[in-house]
């Protein structure tokens, strides 16, 4: 189901080494809690501004370092 955007759309994507980013299903908020599936991946936060009239702006992206498994 497509996300509903109100003044902004948020998406999180997962990028494995040497591959294109893939949308993380259900990760459509401004915060995301990494899971075991994210280990050895870079996370991509995508923010798309939306005007009050519903027009979408240019998406902005921010990449993380590659996620490593921890011993917490």
C-alpha positions as CSV (number, residue, x, y, z in Angstrom):
1,X,0.0,0.0,0.0
2,X,1.5,3.4,-0.9
3,X,2.2,5.8,2.0
4,X,0.1,8.9,2.7
5,X,2.2,12.0,2.8
6,X,1.3,15.1,4.8
7,X,3.9,17.9,4.3
8,X,6.6,15.2,3.9
9,X,7.1,11.6,2.9
10,X,9.7,9.4,4.7
11,X,11.1,6.2,3.4
12,X,13.9,3.9,4.6
13,X,15.9,1.8,2.2
14,X,18.5,-0.9,2.6
15,X,21.5,-1.1,0.4
16,X,23.8,-4.2,0.3
17,X,27.3,-3.9,-1.0
18,X,27.4,-3.3,-4.8
19,X,23.6,-3.3,-5.2
20,X,20.8,-0.8,-5.5
21,X,18.8,0.4,-2.5
22,X,15.6,-1.6,-1.8
23,X,12.6,-0.1,0.1
24,X,12.2,-1.5,3.7
25,X,8.5,-2.4,3.8
26,X,6.7,-0.6,6.6
27,X,9.5,1.8,7.4
28,X,7.7,5.0,6.5
29,X,8.4,7.2,9.6
30,X,11.2,9.7,10.4
31,X,12.7,7.1,12.8
32,X,13.7,3.5,12.1
33,X,15.0,0.8,14.5
34,X,17.5,-1.4,12.6
35,X,17.0,-5.1,12.6
36,X,19.2,-8.2,12.0
37,X,18.3,-7.9,8.3
38,X,20.2,-4.6,8.2
39,X,23.6,-6.1,9.2
40,X,26.2,-5.6,6.4
41,X,23.9,-3.0,4.8
42,X,23.9,0.8,4.5
43,X,20.6,2.3,5.5
44,X,19.2,5.1,3.3
45,X,16.8,7.7,4.7
46,X,14.7,9.4,2.0
47,X,12.8,12.6,2.8
48,X,10.5,14.1,0.2
49,X,8.9,17.5,1.0
50,X,5.3,18.0,0.1
51,X,3.4,21.3,-0.2
52,X,0.1,21.9,1.5
53,X,-1.4,21.5,-2.0
54,X,0.1,18.0,-2.3
55,X,2.9,18.8,-4.8
56,X,6.0,16.7,-4.1
57,X,9.4,18.3,-4.0
58,X,12.8,16.8,-4.9
59,X,13.7,13.8,-2.7
60,X,16.7,14.2,-0.4
61,X,18.8,11.2,0.7
62,X,21.2,10.4,3.6
63,X,23.2,7.3,3.8
64,X,24.5,5.6,7.0
65,X,27.8,3.7,7.4
66,X,27.4,-0.1,6.9
67,X,25.6,-1.7,9.9
68,X,27.7,-4.1,11.9
69,X,26.6,-6.8,14.3
70,X,27.2,-5.8,17.9
71,X,27.8,-7.6,21.1
72,X,25.5,-5.5,23.3
